[in-house]
């Protein structure tokens, strides 16, 4: 081998190693960013404001467990929001659904670490609210029929599918 060939091979090796390390660094930083964002989301979940919201909605879930008709006012509101008075707890329910819809949007776009997010939120939290969400969703779907499903409902279905792929069991 000539000196120029040796230099060419060495340059190629250095370039390949540099490229491989750059790709590894990018992957590592992307993963680290996703984990950091997931941690921030979990912090938001435990904020005082979200705890108050969750307590209101969990109270609605408890009522639903005792009386299957306790969600009827909420369902009626979602079916006819312009003519039905807003029931107690509707704002908290909407906020909780908004939170979980945002989780799905962030997971779908790759902003969050999917495995970690599913472990933090699926059975540990979402499953607690699933009976109420499912009851409202079922009633809306029965009423709307072929006219289509609201986008936020589709996001709950997509999130549930994602959670089930990661092992969530619903009651």
Secondary structure, DSSP 8 states (H G I E B T S, - for coil): --HHHHHHHHHHHHHHHHHHHHHHHHHHHHHHHHHHHHHHHHHHHTSHHHHHHHHHHHHHHHHHHH-TTTTHHHHHHHH-TTTS---TTHHHHHHHHHHHHHHHHHHHHT-S-HHHHHHHHIIIIIHHHHHHHHHHHHHHHHHHGGG---HHHHHHHHHHHHHHHTT----
